[in-house]
Amino acid sequence: MRWVLLASTVFAFALCFTRQGAGAWGFWLLVGLVGIFATTLAFVQARIVGNARGDSLSEYDLRRLREGKDPLKHDRLDR
């Protein structure tokens, strides 16, 4: 979805700078600015989700946290 937002934002700016009338120019400029905001939020959200830890931890991971070790870097196989 974020790539569609990026493509539509670039397209809106392309339309903005190729229009002759002030009304069309202003409309596509506004659409482009809103698109920049939405695209930025979409990429930020994807980055946050990509770096987020899982919602629940196993008993083994909780024990490793209590011991002060990183629960995500252990040597057992995932089930």
C-alpha positions in Angstrom: 0.0 0.0 0.0 2.8 2.4 0.8 4.2 1.9 -2.7 0.9 2.8 -4.2 0.8 5.9 -2.1 4.3 6.9 -3.2 3.4 6.3 -6.9 0.2 8.3 -6.6 2.0 11.2 -4.8 4.6 11.4 -7.6 1.8 11.2 -10.2 0.0 14.0 -8.4 3.1 16.3 -8.5 3.6 15.4 -12.1 0.1 16.5 -12.9 0.5 19.6 -10.7 3.5 20.8 -12.7 2.0 20.1 -16.1 -1.3 21.9 -15.6 -1.9 25.4 -17.0 -4.8 26.6 -14.8 -4.3 27.8 -11.3 -7.2 25.8 -9.9 -5.9 22.5 -11.3 -2.4 23.4 -10.2 -3.6 24.1 -6.7 -5.7 21.0 -6.5 -2.9 18.6 -7.5 -0.5 20.4 -5.3 -2.8 19.9 -2.3 -3.2 16.2 -3.3 0.5 15.9 -3.5 1.1 17.4 -0.1 -1.5 15.2 1.5 0.1 12.3 -0.3 3.6 13.1 1.1 2.1 13.1 4.6 0.3 9.8 4.1 3.3 8.1 2.4 5.6 9.2 5.2 3.3 7.8 7.8 2.9 4.5 5.8 6.7 4.0 5.6 7.1 4.9 9.3 4.4 2.4 10.2 6.1 -0.3 8.1 9.4 0.4 9.8 7.9 0.2 13.3 6.1 -3.1 12.5 9.3 -4.5 11.0 11.3 -3.8 14.2 8.6 -4.7 16.7 9.0 -7.6 19.1 6.3 -10.3 19.1 3.3 -9.8 21.3 3.8 -12.9 23.5 6.9 -14.5 24.8 7.3 -18.2 25.8 8.2 -19.3 29.3 11.8 -19.8 28.1 12.0 -16.3 26.8 10.5 -14.8 30.0 13.1 -16.7 32.1 15.9 -15.4 29.9 14.6 -11.9 30.3 14.6 -12.3 34.1 18.2 -13.5 33.9 19.1 -10.4 32.0 19.7 -12.1 28.6 18.2 -11.3 25.3 15.3 -13.6 24.7 15.5 -13.4 20.9 19.1 -14.6 20.5 19.0 -18.1 21.9 20.2 -21.3 20.3 17.1 -23.4 20.3 15.0 -24.2 17.3 11.6 -22.5 16.9 8.7 -24.8 17.3 
